[in-house]
Amino acid sequence: MATYLIQISRPLKFAKSLELRNSRLPVFYILDGNANFLTAAEICWRGETTVNWAGGGIVVAIGYPQDPTETGHLYNFEGRNRDYTPCAADGMPGEGIGNFGGTLGGADSFLDFVESELRPLVKSVLKGEGVEVAQEAFWGHSFGGLCVLHGLFTGKAGKFDTYYAVSPSIWWGEKFLVKEEEAFSGVNTRLELSFGLLEEELERTSRESQEDFEKRVVYAKEKAMGPNARAMYKTFKENGKVGNVRLTVFDGEDHGTVSTVGLLRALVQFFAD
């Protein structure tokens, strides 16, 4: 059975936030909590100094109990590979590009945990503090974005008001996520897709050999982060299966850096509503 580290950030001006929002606070769920929680908390706390602060909200980060000084990584690759990758239609883990170790294909079980255990627990904890949950968002990057989209298309994580998929790994499992998208009956929600322009228009770095750069170009073309996101956006704009869909392309960002920029933009947008 998987064990998770759940971290919660409240507004620094908690009482003021309750006053401004009539005790109804938005809740923002984040995947890869080990890597993203502190960044998200700082983004929110810095936002409280702005003159147009609307009251902020609650951040709930889902991560894994690990010591990064021992593992050498903020990301828990074994956990996220298992929890963020769905199974294909035949019940087998989808084949992907690259070498991913550990157990794969556990997204359905993970999303069931989010819907059946975590969200009710968060609501109960906040209720004890006099907080009623208002809007809810679900945010993920890369494999996390894949998981967010799988949750949207299947409803296995329940319904969120906004889904944020930053550089989602739509390529996973021979793009069977696209088949889920086609079978998706639709729901009135908001979908925010994004990726970094440098994932689509690669630039050679000063310390990179031409051979390494060419390998990176081939790998990027196989994963097709930009084209896949653009195609999904176009499909939803045309079929109207979600109430509101938007695509953001972050200039000057690659697959690694777009995570932080996408998180910043999402938090500012969601808590300003």
HELIX and SHEET records of a PDB file:
HELIX    1   1 PHE A   14  LEU A   20  1                                   7    
HELIX    2   2 GLY A   33  GLY A   47  1                                  15    
HELIX    3   3 PRO A   68  THR A   71  1                                   4    
HELIX    4   4 PHE A   77  TYR A   84  1                                   8    
HELIX    5   5 ALA A  107  PHE A  113  1                                   7    
HELIX    6   6 VAL A  114  LEU A  118  3                                   5    
HELIX    7   7 ARG A  119  GLY A  128  1                                  10    
HELIX    8   8 PHE A  143  THR A  154  1                                  12    
HELIX    9   9 TRP A  172  ALA A  183  1                                  12    
HELIX   10  10 LEU A  197  GLU A  200  1                                   4    
HELIX   11  11 GLN A  210  LYS A  223  1                                  14    
HELIX   12  12 MET A  225  ASN A  239  1                                  15    
HELIX   13  13 VAL A  258  ALA A  272  1                                  15    
SHEET    1   A 7 LEU A   5  SER A   9  0                                        
SHEET    2   A 7 ILE A  58  GLY A  63 -1                                        
SHEET    3   A 7 ARG A  24  ILE A  30  1                                        
SHEET    4   A 7 GLU A 132  HIS A 141  1                                        
SHEET    5   A 7 THR A 162  VAL A 166  1                                        
SHEET    6   A 7 VAL A 187  GLY A 196  1                                        
SHEET    7   A 7 VAL A 242  PHE A 250  1                                        
END                                                                             
